[in-house]
Amino acid sequence: MNLSSMDSGEQQPTLAQLDTWCEQALSSPVPEQREEAERRLRYYFPTFSETPAEISGVHGFGSGQEQVMAVFPAIKGPADAASWMTMFLRQSSRVFSLSYIVRRLRVLVLNHLAVMSNDQKTDL
């Protein structure tokens, strides 16, 4: 999977890694494994809508209302995140991955539809 023109210089996860993290986030019987998978997935599939409580302990910095979540550097905003999630949806056929990403994409679109262009809305 590739963010094409969104090159950040940081190593992108493989499709298999993302599929594994989605499965762990949704089905692992080990709470720590679920939390770690969710933390990784939030980094690569941000919704830009997380609350400070959701960010706590997740690749973030700051405190309280000022806390900001770090995201994959190639993702500059909601439109990039939507494109990245859509690419992943088209490439993965794993049920856990599809379920996880559809949920994240829904949150992203519902909270940021106003900032997306008509072309971006059509692509979704």
N, C-alpha and C positions, 0 to 999 in steps of 0.2 A: 504494500500500500504506500502511496506517495502523496505528499501534499503539493506535488508538482512545483508551481512557482512560489510556494510558501516555504522556501528553504531557510531553515533557521541555523543550520550548522550543527544542531544537536541530533544525535542518533534517534531515528524514528523507530517505534516499536514495530515488530512484525505483526502480520495478521494473526498468526498463531498465538503470540503473546497477548494481544488484545482479546482474542477469543477466550483464552484461559482466564484472564482477569475478569471478564464478564461472567464466566461460569462461576468462578470463586466468589465474586461479589453477590451473586444471587443464590448460590446453593451450598457454599461451604458450611460444614457443621462446626467449624472452628471460628469463633468470633474474630479473633485477631487476623486470621487469613482473609475473612470478608472485609474487615476494615482496611487492611493493606491494599487489597484489590480495588476497593472503592476509592481510596486515596489516589492510587495510580490512574484510575479511569477519570477521576475529576480533573486531573492535570491535563490529560490528553483530550477530554471531551467536556470542556467547561460550559456552563450555562450562563455564567456571569450573573447568577441570581442567588447564589448561596448566601445563607445567613452567617453571621459570625460564629454561631454554635456549630454549623456544618463545617466551617473552615477550620475550626480549632483542631490543631494537631495535623492539619493537612497542608503540606507544602505552602504555608502561608507566612506572612510576617505582619507585625503590628499587633495591636491588642484592642479588644472590645470593638466598638463601631468603626475604628480606624483600620481594622485588620483587612488585608488584601490577600486574595488567593493567587498564588503563582500559577501560570498556565504555560503550556507548551509554547515556546517563543514564536513559532511560525503562525500561531493563532493570534491575530491582532484584535479581534472583536467578535461579536455575535455572528456576523455574516461568514467569517472564516470558519468559526466553529460549526456552523450549519453545513457548510460545504464539506468539511472534514467528516462530520457525522454521516452525511449523505454518501460520501465515497465509501465509508466503512459499511454502511447498510448494503450497498451494491456489491461489495466484495465478499462479505461474510454470509454464510448460510447457516450458522449455528443459532439455535433457538435462543440460548441465553444471551448471545450478543445482540440479536435482533430485538429481543425484549428490553434489554438494558438501554440500547441506543435510541429506540423509539421513545422510551420514557424521557431520556435526557433531551432529545430533539423537541419533544412536545413542550417541555418546560422552557427551553430556549426560545422557541417560536412564540409561545404565548406571552413571554415577558419582553420580547424584543422585536416583535413584528413591525412596530412603527419605525424602527431605524433601518429596516431592510428596503432595498430598492424593489421596484416592481419586477425586474428581471430575477432578482434573488427569490422573491416570493413565488414566481412562476416555476423556477427550478425546483423549489421544495415540493 
